[in-house]
Amino acid sequence: MTTIELTALTKEYGSRRTVTRAVDDLTCTVEPGRVTGFLGPNGAGKSTTMRLVLGLDRPTCGTATVGGRDYTTLGSPLRTVGALLDAHSAHPSRTARDHLRHLAASNRIPARRVDEVLEEAGIASVAGRRTRTFSLGMRQRLGIAAALLGDPPVLMLDEPANGLDPEGFVWLRRLLRRLAGEGRTVLMSSHLMNETSAVADHLLVLGRGRLLADVGTSAFIDRNSAPRVQVRTGDPVRLRASMAARGHAMREAGGGRWTVEGATAEEVGAVSAREGIPVLELTDLRASLEDAYLALTAASAQFAAASPPTTTSPQEA
């Protein structure tokens, strides 16, 4: 089994007077056998961290190793780590097949593997086309094919779903789940919360270069969201008063349904039963990964748009 281990990893840019820490004392381990989602706002340090692991940048201090070794010491690195950092890395004048053939030759990978990964990525039919004619989604598939070329135990993918169509999303999910199921180490950064939620077992969340969370996906959502309940009742006035007396706001949600903030279905059910309030529907509402992520990283976002000013409509004037 091959893990990615980061120990006190730090990367600084700038002069002594204006030092910026892109990665700040980061310590964590990316384990095999699961898909680890790598999340954080723009500028949080995700791409820099990946570059440090791959030896494309040198850390100011600390270490980043793969299977206990520095990436730069690997003789045939594609056989250990498959990486997608830039979908535009292929030479625009080369065909997709030639791009992969050059990578295979440089890492002593059998030539037959090229056609295998072209098929797996779903781009065998365009293997003879020059990559400058490729759409972003096709480039992403080619980049993933390159990452798979050496059949590596470790995959590092930066925004792999970017540019994919719905069929591509499904293909990518199945691929990542299969790779993790085979015992490989899979690290995937993404800003697409729905896709991350659908595939990631574990999350690493960065904010301004520091580790904010290292936890399972379900536990992350539970820790960073408040309970809510959706209820439909024959007597909303009485139920609203009863919940307000216990410190829970109850708001109309449409369709005859109400949302109770800060309470569980068990609590609302117990109150309703005790006071004889008829309940026709009662459901715990679980927050989404996006809700939990925004709650945790709100103070760490480097770039955030201001809320639009409230205006008075002509009817309200």
C-alpha positions as CSV (number, residue, x, y, z in Angstrom):
1,M,0.0,0.0,0.0
2,T,1.3,3.5,-0.9
3,T,0.3,6.6,1.0
4,I,1.0,10.3,0.5
5,E,2.5,11.7,3.7
6,L,2.8,15.4,4.4
7,T,4.8,16.5,7.5
8,A,5.0,20.1,8.6
9,L,4.9,21.0,4.9
10,T,5.3,24.8,4.3
11,K,5.8,26.8,1.2
12,E,6.5,30.5,1.3
13,Y,6.7,33.0,-1.6
14,G,8.0,36.6,-1.7
15,S,10.8,38.5,0.0
16,R,11.5,38.8,3.8
17,R,9.3,41.9,4.1
18,T,6.3,40.4,2.1
19,V,6.3,36.7,2.8
20,T,3.2,34.8,1.8
21,R,2.6,31.3,3.0
22,A,0.8,29.3,0.3
23,V,1.0,26.1,2.4
24,D,1.3,26.5,6.2
25,D,2.7,23.7,8.4
26,L,0.5,21.1,6.7
27,T,0.6,17.6,8.2
28,C,-1.8,14.8,7.0
29,T,-1.8,11.4,5.3
30,V,-3.7,10.4,2.2
31,E,-4.6,6.7,2.7
32,P,-5.1,4.0,0.1
33,G,-8.4,2.3,-0.5
34,R,-10.5,5.4,-0.5
35,V,-11.1,8.6,-2.6
36,T,-9.9,11.6,-0.7
37,G,-11.5,14.9,-1.7
38,F,-9.1,17.9,-1.5
39,L,-11.2,21.0,-0.9
40,G,-10.6,24.7,-0.2
41,P,-11.3,28.2,-1.6
42,N,-9.3,29.7,-4.4
43,G,-5.8,30.4,-3.1
44,A,-6.1,27.9,-0.2
45,G,-3.0,26.0,-1.3
46,K,-4.4,22.9,-2.9
47,S,-2.6,23.1,-6.2
48,T,0.6,24.2,-4.5
49,T,0.5,21.2,-2.2
50,M,0.1,18.9,-5.2
51,R,3.1,20.5,-6.9
52,L,5.2,20.0,-3.8
53,V,4.3,16.3,-3.7
54,L,5.3,16.0,-7.4
55,G,8.6,17.9,-7.0
56,L,7.5,20.7,-9.2
57,D,8.1,23.2,-6.4
58,R,10.4,22.8,-3.4
59,P,9.1,23.3,0.1
60,T,10.4,26.0,2.3
61,C,10.4,23.4,5.1
62,G,8.8,20.1,5.9
63,T,8.4,17.0,3.7
64,A,6.1,15.4,1.2
65,T,6.6,11.8,0.3
66,V,4.9,9.0,-1.6
67,G,5.3,5.6,-0.1
68,G,8.0,7.0,2.1
69,R,10.1,8.4,-0.8
70,D,10.6,11.8,-2.4
71,Y,8.9,11.8,-5.8
72,T,12.1,13.1,-7.4
73,T,13.9,9.9,-6.5
74,L,11.5,7.7,-8.4
75,G,13.1,6.0,-11.4
76,S,9.9,5.6,-13.4
77,P,7.5,8.0,-11.6
78,L,4.4,7.2,-13.8
79,R,4.5,3.7,-12.4
80,T,4.1,5.0,-8.9
81,V,2.1,8.3,-9.2
82,G,-0.4,9.2,-12.0
83,A,-1.1,12.9,-11.9
84,L,-3.4,15.4,-13.7
85,L,-2.6,19.0,-12.9
86,D,-3.1,20.8,-16.2
87,A,-5.5,19.6,-19.0
88,H,-3.5,21.7,-21.5
89,S,-0.1,20.0,-20.8
90,A,-0.2,17.9,-24.0
91,H,1.7,19.4,-27.0
92,P,-0.9,20.9,-29.3
93,S,0.7,19.5,-32.5
94,R,0.9,15.9,-31.2
95,T,-1.9,13.4,-31.5
96,A,-3.4,11.9,-28.4
97,R,-1.8,8.6,-29.2
98,D,1.7,10.1,-29.8
99,H,1.4,12.1,-26.5
100,L,0.8,8.9,-24.6
101,R,3.5,7.0,-26.5
102,H,6.1,9.6,-25.6
103,L,5.1,9.3,-21.9
104,A,5.2,5.5,-22.0
105,A,8.6,5.4,-23.6
106,S,10.1,7.8,-21.1
107,N,8.9,5.6,-18.2
108,R,9.6,2.1,-19.7
109,I,5.8,1.4,-20.0
110,P,4.8,-1.2,-22.7
111,A,3.4,0.5,-25.8
112,R,0.3,-1.7,-25.7
113,R,-0.7,0.2,-22.5
114,V,-1.4,3.3,-24.7
115,D,-4.4,1.8,-26.5
116,E,-5.7,0.3,-23.2
117,V,-5.9,3.7,-21.5
118,L,-7.3,5.4,-24.6
119,E,-10.1,2.9,-24.5
120,E,-10.6,3.3,-20.8
121,A,-10.8,7.1,-21.1
122,G,-13.3,6.8,-23.9
123,I,-11.2,8.7,-26.5
124,A,-9.9,5.8,-28.7
125,S,-11.9,7.1,-31.6
126,V,-10.0,10.4,-31.6
127,A,-6.6,9.0,-30.8
128,G,-5.2,10.1,-34.2
129,R,-6.4,13.7,-33.8
130,R,-4.0,16.5,-32.8
131,T,-4.7,17.7,-29.2
132,R,-5.2,21.3,-30.3
133,T,-8.5,20.3,-31.8
134,F,-9.7,18.8,-28.5
135,S,-12.5,20.3,-26.3
136,L,-11.7,20.8,-22.6
137,G,-13.6,17.6,-21.8
138,M,-11.5,15.6,-24.3
139,R,-8.3,17.1,-22.9
140,Q,-9.4,16.1,-19.4
141,R,-10.0,12.5,-20.5
142,L,-6.5,12.5,-22.2
143,G,-5.0,13.8,-19.0
144,I,-6.7,11.1,-17.0
145,A,-5.5,8.5,-19.5
146,A,-2.0,9.8,-19.0
147,A,-2.4,9.5,-15.2
148,L,-3.5,5.8,-15.7
149,L,-0.7,5.0,-18.1
150,G,1.7,3.4,-15.6
151,D,-1.0,1.6,-13.7
152,P,0.1,3.5,-10.6
153,P,-0.9,2.8,-7.0
154,V,-1.3,6.6,-6.4
155,L,-3.6,9.0,-8.4
156,M,-3.5,12.8,-7.9
157,L,-6.1,14.7,-9.9
158,D,-6.6,18.4,-9.9
159,E,-10.2,19.4,-11.0
160,P,-10.6,16.2,-13.1
161,A,-14.3,16.9,-13.7
162,N,-13.8,20.3,-15.2
163,G,-15.3,20.4,-18.7
164,L,-16.8,16.9,-18.6
165,D,-20.4,16.4,-19.7
166,P,-23.0,14.5,-17.6
167,E,-21.8,11.1,-19.1
168,G,-18.3,12.1,-18.3
169,F,-19.2,12.8,-14.6
170,V,-20.7,9.3,-14.3
171,W,-17.6,7.7,-16.0
172,L,-15.3,9.6,-13.7
173,R,-17.2,8.6,-10.5
174,R,-17.1,4.9,-11.5
175,L,-13.4,5.1,-12.4
176,L,-12.4,6.7,-9.1
177,R,-14.5,4.3,-7.1
178,R,-13.0,1.3,-8.9
179,L,-9.5,2.6,-8.4
180,A,-10.0,3.1,-4.7
181,G,-11.7,-0.3,-4.5
182,E,-8.5,-1.8,-5.9
183,G,-6.6,-0.4,-2.9
184,R,-5.1,2.6,-4.7
185,T,-4.6,6.0,-3.1
186,V,-6.8,8.6,-4.8
187,L,-6.5,12.3,-4.1
188,M,-8.9,14.6,-6.1
189,S,-9.2,18.3,-5.7
190,S,-12.4,19.9,-6.9
191,H,-14.7,22.9,-6.5
192,L,-17.7,20.8,-7.6
193,M,-19.4,19.9,-4.4
194,N,-22.0,17.6,-5.8
195,E,-19.3,15.5,-7.6
196,T,-17.1,15.4,-4.5
197,S,-20.0,14.4,-2.3
198,A,-20.9,11.6,-4.8
199,V,-17.4,10.0,-4.8
200,A,-15.3,11.1,-1.8
201,D,-15.0,8.9,1.3
202,H,-12.7,11.3,3.1
203,L,-12.0,15.0,3.0
204,L,-9.0,17.2,3.5
205,V,-10.1,20.9,3.6
206,L,-7.6,23.8,3.4
207,G,-8.0,27.4,4.2
208,R,-5.3,30.0,3.6
209,G,-2.7,27.2,3.5
210,R,-3.7,25.5,6.8
211,L,-5.5,22.3,7.4
212,L,-9.1,22.9,8.5
213,A,-10.5,19.4,8.4
214,D,-9.2,15.8,8.0
215,V,-12.3,13.7,8.3
216,G,-14.8,11.3,6.7
217,T,-17.3,13.0,4.3
218,S,-20.4,12.1,6.4
219,A,-18.8,13.2,9.6
220,F,-17.7,16.5,8.0
221,I,-21.2,17.3,7.0
222,D,-22.6,16.5,10.5
223,R,-19.9,18.5,12.3
224,N,-20.4,21.6,10.1
225,S,-24.2,21.9,9.9
226,A,-27.1,22.4,12.3
227,P,-30.0,19.9,12.4
228,R,-33.2,20.8,10.6
229,V,-36.6,19.1,10.2
230,Q,-39.3,19.3,7.6
231,V,-42.8,18.8,8.9
232,R,-46.4,18.9,7.7
233,T,-49.0,19.3,10.3
234,G,-52.7,19.9,10.7
235,D,-52.1,22.5,13.3
236,P,-49.1,24.6,12.4
237,V,-50.0,27.5,14.7
238,R,-49.8,25.3,17.8
239,L,-46.7,23.5,16.7
240,R,-45.0,26.7,15.9
241,A,-45.7,28.1,19.3
242,S,-44.6,24.8,21.0
243,M,-41.3,24.8,19.0
244,A,-40.7,28.5,19.7
245,A,-41.1,27.9,23.4
246,R,-38.2,25.5,23.1
247,G,-36.0,27.9,21.1
248,H,-36.6,26.5,17.6
249,A,-37.8,28.7,14.8
250,M,-40.4,27.3,12.5
251,R,-40.6,28.7,8.9
252,E,-43.0,28.0,6.1
253,A,-41.3,26.0,3.3
254,G,-44.2,25.9,0.8
255,G,-46.6,23.1,-0.2
256,G,-48.0,23.0,3.3
257,R,-44.6,22.1,4.8
258,W,-42.6,23.8,7.5
259,T,-39.0,23.8,8.4
260,V,-37.9,23.6,12.1
261,E,-34.4,24.9,12.6
262,G,-32.1,23.3,15.2
263,A,-34.3,20.4,16.0
264,T,-34.4,16.7,15.0
265,A,-37.4,14.7,13.8
266,E,-37.3,12.8,17.1
267,E,-37.6,16.0,19.1
268,V,-40.4,17.4,17.0
269,G,-42.2,14.1,17.1
270,A,-42.0,13.9,20.8
271,V,-43.4,17.4,21.3
272,S,-46.2,16.7,18.8
273,A,-47.2,13.5,20.5
274,R,-47.1,15.0,24.0
275,E,-49.3,18.0,23.0
276,G,-51.6,16.1,20.7
277,I,-50.7,18.0,17.6
278,P,-51.4,16.0,14.4
279,V,-48.3,15.4,12.3
280,L,-48.7,14.2,8.7
281,E,-45.1,14.2,7.6
282,L,-41.8,14.4,9.5
283,T,-38.3,14.3,7.9
284,D,-34.8,15.1,9.1
285,L,-33.2,17.4,6.5
286,R,-29.5,16.7,6.1
287,A,-27.2,19.5,5.0
288,S,-25.4,19.2,1.7
289,L,-21.6,19.0,1.5
290,E,-21.7,22.5,-0.1
291,D,-23.6,23.9,3.0
292,A,-21.1,22.3,5.4
293,Y,-18.1,23.4,3.3
294,L,-19.3,27.0,3.1
295,A,-20.0,27.1,6.8
296,L,-16.4,26.0,7.6
297,T,-14.5,28.0,5.0
298,A,-16.4,31.3,5.1
299,A,-13.7,33.0,7.1
300,S,-10.9,31.5,4.9
301,A,-12.1,32.6,1.5
302,Q,-9.5,34.9,-0.2
303,F,-12.0,36.2,-2.7
304,A,-15.6,36.8,-1.9
305,A,-18.2,38.9,-3.7
306,A,-20.1,41.5,-1.6
307,S,-23.8,40.8,-1.1
308,P,-25.9,42.9,-3.4
309,P,-27.6,45.9,-1.7
310,T,-31.2,45.5,-0.7
311,T,-33.5,47.6,-2.9
312,T,-37.1,48.6,-2.5
313,S,-39.3,47.6,-5.3
314,P,-41.8,50.1,-6.8
315,Q,-44.7,48.2,-5.1
316,E,-43.1,48.6,-1.7
317,A,-42.3,52.3,-2.1
